[in-house]
Amino acid sequence: MATIKDWIWNEIQQIGKDYESVEEVASYDESHSKFRDAIKESQDILAHLNITKGQTLLDIGCGTGVFAREASKAGLKVTAADVSETMLQYAKEKTNSENAEISYIKGGFLTIPLMEQAFDYVTTSFSFHHLPDFYKFIALQRIINFVKDNGKLFIQDVVIAEEDFERNINNLIDHQESLGGKFLREDAVQHFREEFSTFDWILEQMIERAGFEIIDKSMESGLLARYTCLKATNK
Ligand SMILES: C[S@@+](CC[C@H](N)C(=O)[O-])C[C@H]1O[C@@H](n2cnc3c(N)ncnc32)[C@H](O)[C@@H]1O
């Protein structure tokens, strides 16, 4: 009898940007610093989540681990996951050099094994768009099991508001070029050409159907969305 394992999306394969590439990973923080302050962004998210020291957090698609390290420094017990061995290696080295304490797991939205203990927070930044929509929903149905009752899911990603989406995407590509030349232009073009950012109304329906309540949403430039979602106690 066929099972989900037979046809599930291979999330270990790289789509769009190749985050197994050593050069790509080594230049990631520097190239991102041209358009975001990842440390301040992380601290703002932690403040927004209203965390208490000693609570637990799982960050999925941790990349170079900036957010995980800030969460650990803020007193959370942090587990960080990524499908890229190269990213994990880089993040682990940074963790050691900054004296943060983080448990790392190799795996992603579809493959992280269910753990005995659920988390107070599950977070993911700029990683969810690596899954096609059908698998985003399967991932959300898994993620809800990783969140404690009354715990929160936080998703930050490139998500597309329907109004003026073509203009917004073109503006973003031009803006990225003005900040980082051809490299950031191609980075943005590749995002929309090869990765799976989706419309906000599609993502929101999936989040809610999976059993979360969206308690806060913000949207910048019609393309950068942040969702804070609550796991209701009876789910
Ligand atoms: C654009 S980076 C974001 C990294 C970091 N969260 C940040 O905010 O800078 C995307 C990350 O998602 C990871 N990724 C890709 N597909 C994934 C999946 N299915 N599950 C978990 N992580 C995934 C990539 O390896 C990469 O490290």
The ligand as an SDF file (V2000), in Angstrom:
LIG
                    3D

 27 29  0  0  0  0  0  0  0  0999 V2000
   16.7880   32.2580    2.8680 C   0  0  0  0  0  0  0  0  0  0  0  0
   17.4640   31.1610    4.0390 S   0  0  0  0  0  0  0  0  0  0  0  0
   16.8010   31.8130    5.5700 C   0  0  0  0  0  0  0  0  0  0  0  0
   17.7340   31.5680    6.7210 C   0  0  0  0  0  0  0  0  0  0  0  0
   17.3840   32.3030    8.0170 C   0  0  0  0  0  0  0  0  0  0  0  0
   16.1870   31.7860    8.6240 N   0  0  0  0  0  0  0  0  0  0  0  0
   17.2760   33.7810    7.8200 C   0  0  0  0  0  0  0  0  0  0  0  0
   16.2680   34.3910    8.2210 O   0  0  0  0  0  0  0  0  0  0  0  0
   18.2190   34.3850    7.2900 O   0  0  0  0  0  0  0  0  0  0  0  0
   16.4980   29.7210    3.7740 C   0  0  0  0  0  0  0  0  0  0  0  0
   16.9430   28.5410    4.6140 C   0  0  0  0  0  0  0  0  0  0  0  0
   15.9170   27.5290    4.5680 O   0  0  0  0  0  0  0  0  0  0  0  0
   16.5440   26.2780    4.4110 C   0  0  0  0  0  0  0  0  0  0  0  0
   15.5370   25.3780    3.8340 N   0  0  0  0  0  0  0  0  0  0  0  0
   15.2370   25.1450    2.5410 C   0  0  0  0  0  0  0  0  0  0  0  0
   14.2560   24.2410    2.4400 N   0  0  0  0  0  0  0  0  0  0  0  0
   13.9230   23.8960    3.7150 C   0  0  0  0  0  0  0  0  0  0  0  0
   12.9760   22.9950    4.2950 C   0  0  0  0  0  0  0  0  0  0  0  0
   12.1580   22.2700    3.5310 N   0  0  0  0  0  0  0  0  0  0  0  0
   12.9260   22.8840    5.6250 N   0  0  0  0  0  0  0  0  0  0  0  0
   13.7350   23.6400    6.4110 C   0  0  0  0  0  0  0  0  0  0  0  0
   14.6500   24.5070    5.9380 N   0  0  0  0  0  0  0  0  0  0  0  0
   14.7410   24.6290    4.6100 C   0  0  0  0  0  0  0  0  0  0  0  0
   17.7650   26.5600    3.5420 C   0  0  0  0  0  0  0  0  0  0  0  0
   18.7270   25.5240    3.6620 O   0  0  0  0  0  0  0  0  0  0  0  0
   18.2250   27.8810    4.1090 C   0  0  0  0  0  0  0  0  0  0  0  0
   19.1210   27.7160    5.1880 O   0  0  0  0  0  0  0  0  0  0  0  0
  1  2  1  0
  2  3  1  0
  2 10  1  0
  3  4  1  0
  4  5  1  0
  5  6  1  0
  5  7  1  0
  7  8  2  0
  7  9  1  0
 10 11  1  0
 11 12  1  0
 11 26  1  0
 12 13  1  0
 13 14  1  0
 13 24  1  0
 14 15  1  0
 14 23  1  0
 15 16  2  0
 16 17  1  0
 17 18  1  0
 17 23  2  0
 18 19  1  0
 18 20  2  0
 20 21  1  0
 21 22  2  0
 22 23  1  0
 24 25  1  0
 24 26  1  0
 26 27  1  0
M  CHG  2   2   1   9  -1
M  END
$$$$
